[in-house]
Amino acid sequence: MGQVIQFVSKSDRERIRLIQEARAIYDSIFPPADPVSEQPDGTNIRRGDGGNLA
């Protein structure tokens, strides 16, 4: 009886779906990796955005 059901409009559901789809495409192109990864020449690369789109 203590549950709260929140209304989500169609446009919000579509926006969430599109964001999830874009994230999946982004991750398929740029797979998530450790924040610091080592390249073959021994240099380190740090992703400053943490993998976030926004």
Secondary structure per residue as TSV (DSSP state, phi and psi in degrees):
chain	resnum	aa	ss	phi	psi
A	1	M	-	360.0	-20.3
A	2	G	-	-87.6	7.4
A	3	Q	-	-79.2	144.6
A	4	V	-	-115.3	129.2
A	5	I	-	-104.8	125.1
A	6	Q	-	-100.9	131.3
A	7	F	-	-75.5	132.7
A	8	V	-	-124.1	120.9
A	9	S	-	-68.4	162.2
A	10	K	H	-59.4	-41.0
A	11	S	H	-65.9	-36.5
A	12	D	H	-68.2	-41.0
A	13	R	H	-62.8	-40.6
A	14	E	H	-66.1	-41.3
A	15	R	H	-61.2	-44.4
A	16	I	H	-63.1	-41.9
A	17	R	H	-62.7	-43.1
A	18	L	H	-65.6	-38.7
A	19	I	H	-64.2	-43.2
A	20	Q	H	-64.1	-39.8
A	21	E	H	-66.0	-42.6
A	22	A	H	-63.3	-40.2
A	23	R	H	-62.5	-41.2
A	24	A	H	-64.0	-42.1
A	25	I	H	-64.6	-45.9
A	26	Y	H	-58.8	-46.8
A	27	D	H	-66.5	-28.3
A	28	S	H	-73.6	-28.8
A	29	I	H	-84.9	-44.4
A	30	F	S	-120.4	84.9
A	31	P	-	-57.2	139.1
A	32	P	-	-62.3	135.8
A	33	A	-	-134.0	179.8
A	34	D	-	-59.7	147.7
A	35	P	S	-55.9	-31.5
A	36	V	E	-120.8	119.0
A	37	S	E	-122.8	146.0
A	38	E	E	-99.0	134.4
A	39	Q	-	-88.9	164.5
A	40	P	T	-56.6	-29.8
A	41	D	T	-82.8	2.8
A	42	G	S	94.0	-4.3
A	43	T	-	-84.1	154.3
A	44	N	E	-103.9	145.8
A	45	I	E	-120.0	131.7
A	46	R	E	-117.4	127.5
A	47	R	-	-82.4	112.4
A	48	G	T	-72.4	-24.0
A	49	D	T	-87.6	-6.0
A	50	G	T	68.0	12.5
A	51	G	T	85.8	10.6
A	52	N	-	-88.0	142.3
A	53	L	-	-79.4	-38.7
A	54	A	-	-104.3	360.0
